[in-house]
């Protein structure tokens, strides 16, 4: 049973790498150094939803970005920031 479970997980991971898509629900953390782009390509979409977006200043203080300031594109594979609200 253990071997079969490991083979299934390995096959799924290989397929996800090849397809560049997630085949099961996963959680990812995406980080940028220095700045966040206006739009951020998200690995292995389509994304079901964004849990939160937090900006960290150089002094390590955190600011939670309001959900009204960002959204997923139509393909659900990129996070877009509404620069009229946040920017």
Buried (B, 14 or more C-beta within 10 A) or exposed (E): EEEEEEEEEEEEEEEBEEEEEBEEEEEEEEEEEEEBEEEBEBBBBEBEEBEEBEEEEEEEEEEEBEEEBBEBBEEEBBBBBEEEEBE
